[in-house]
Amino acid sequence: MNVVTIRALIIEDDLFINKLLQEALEAKAIDVRCCKNGADAKNYLNEENFELIITDILMPQVDGIEISKFIKNQSRNADASILAISSGAHSIDRDLALRSAGLYADETLAKPFNKQKLYSKLSSMGLIAH
């Protein structure tokens, strides 16, 4: 029986959330790479293949919408599933960011979230059993 390992890239500038996502994915036997901004993510995206990319939307330098557009249009990871996450300062900001990211992302997830909400999104994307 062949075991398929899912490789994921987390792009999140909040190191606490970055670590929480990493631990949640590793608990599901997902191989994880982490970076703190879109500029660093481009290096990974140009060198490695991923099945899942989780990106914060509101980040300094290269934001999640720009990196999602890059993934779908210019990178070797164009077929990767993208989960866009955001909190925003106000719910209207978060809603706008999530709708904008939805143009390129396969799923969106609002912060704060728990592992079950994350796992539910990954299950709906066909990446894990729920």
C-alpha positions as CSV (number, residue, x, y, z in Angstrom):
1,M,0.0,0.0,0.0
2,N,1.4,3.4,-1.0
3,V,1.2,6.2,1.5
4,V,0.8,9.6,-0.1
5,T,2.3,12.4,2.0
6,I,0.7,15.8,1.7
7,R,3.2,18.6,1.6
8,A,2.0,22.0,2.9
9,L,3.3,25.5,3.0
10,I,2.1,27.9,5.7
11,I,2.5,31.6,5.0
12,E,1.6,33.4,8.2
13,D,3.3,36.5,9.8
14,D,1.9,35.8,13.3
15,L,4.4,33.2,14.7
16,F,1.9,31.9,17.2
17,I,-0.7,31.1,14.6
18,N,2.0,29.8,12.3
19,K,3.1,27.3,15.0
20,L,-0.6,26.3,15.8
21,L,-1.2,25.6,12.1
22,Q,2.1,23.6,11.9
23,E,1.2,21.5,14.9
24,A,-2.4,20.9,13.7
25,L,-1.2,19.8,10.2
26,E,1.6,17.6,11.6
27,A,-0.9,15.9,13.8
28,K,-2.6,14.7,10.5
29,A,0.8,13.5,9.2
30,I,1.2,16.4,6.8
31,D,4.8,17.5,5.9
32,V,5.0,21.2,6.7
33,R,7.2,24.1,5.7
34,C,6.6,27.5,7.3
35,C,7.4,31.1,6.4
36,K,6.4,34.4,7.7
37,N,5.7,36.4,4.5
38,G,4.8,36.2,0.9
39,A,8.3,37.2,-0.2
40,D,9.9,34.3,1.6
41,A,7.1,32.0,0.3
42,K,8.0,32.7,-3.3
43,N,11.4,31.0,-2.7
44,Y,9.7,27.9,-1.5
45,L,7.1,28.0,-4.3
46,N,9.8,28.2,-6.9
47,E,11.8,25.3,-5.5
48,E,9.3,22.8,-4.0
49,N,6.0,21.2,-4.8
50,F,3.0,21.5,-2.4
51,E,-0.5,20.0,-2.3
52,L,-1.7,22.6,0.2
53,I,-0.9,26.2,0.8
54,I,-2.3,28.1,3.8
55,T,-1.8,31.8,3.6
56,D,-2.7,34.7,5.8
57,I,-4.3,37.4,3.7
58,L,-3.2,40.5,5.5
59,M,0.6,40.5,5.7
60,P,3.3,43.1,5.2
61,Q,5.3,43.1,1.9
62,V,3.6,40.6,-0.3
63,D,0.0,40.0,1.0
64,G,-2.0,36.7,0.7
65,I,-4.0,37.8,-2.2
66,E,-0.9,38.7,-4.2
67,I,0.8,35.4,-3.3
68,S,-2.4,33.4,-4.1
69,K,-2.5,35.1,-7.5
70,F,1.2,34.2,-8.0
71,I,0.6,30.6,-7.1
72,K,-2.3,30.2,-9.5
73,N,-0.7,32.1,-12.4
74,Q,3.1,31.8,-12.2
75,S,4.3,29.0,-9.9
76,R,5.0,25.3,-10.3
77,N,2.3,24.9,-7.6
78,A,-0.7,26.2,-9.7
79,D,-2.6,23.0,-8.9
80,A,-2.1,23.2,-5.1
81,S,-5.1,23.8,-2.9
82,I,-5.1,27.2,-1.3
83,L,-6.7,28.0,2.1
84,A,-6.8,31.7,2.8
85,I,-7.1,32.9,6.4
86,S,-7.7,36.3,7.9
87,S,-8.8,38.2,10.9
88,G,-8.8,41.8,9.9
89,A,-9.2,44.6,12.4
90,H,-13.0,44.7,11.9
91,S,-15.4,42.1,10.6
92,I,-16.0,44.1,7.5
93,D,-12.3,44.1,6.7
94,R,-12.1,40.4,7.3
95,D,-15.1,39.7,5.1
96,L,-13.7,41.9,2.3
97,A,-10.3,40.2,2.6
98,L,-11.8,36.7,2.6
99,R,-14.0,37.5,-0.4
100,S,-11.0,39.0,-2.3
101,A,-8.9,36.0,-1.5
102,G,-11.7,33.7,-2.7
103,L,-11.0,34.8,-6.2
104,Y,-7.8,32.7,-6.0
105,A,-8.2,30.5,-2.9
106,D,-10.1,27.2,-2.9
107,E,-11.4,27.8,0.7
108,T,-11.3,30.6,3.2
109,L,-11.2,30.5,7.0
110,A,-11.8,33.4,9.4
111,K,-9.7,33.8,12.5
112,P,-10.1,32.9,15.2
113,F,-10.5,29.3,14.4
114,N,-10.0,26.0,16.2
115,K,-8.5,22.7,14.9
116,Q,-12.0,21.3,14.2
117,K,-12.8,24.2,11.9
118,L,-9.4,23.9,10.2
119,Y,-9.9,20.1,9.8
120,S,-13.4,20.6,8.4
121,K,-12.0,23.0,5.7
122,L,-9.2,20.5,4.8
123,S,-11.7,17.7,4.6
124,S,-14.0,19.7,2.3
125,M,-11.0,20.3,0.1
126,G,-10.4,16.5,-0.1
127,L,-7.1,16.7,1.7
128,I,-7.8,14.8,4.9
129,A,-10.5,12.4,6.2
130,H,-12.7,14.1,8.8
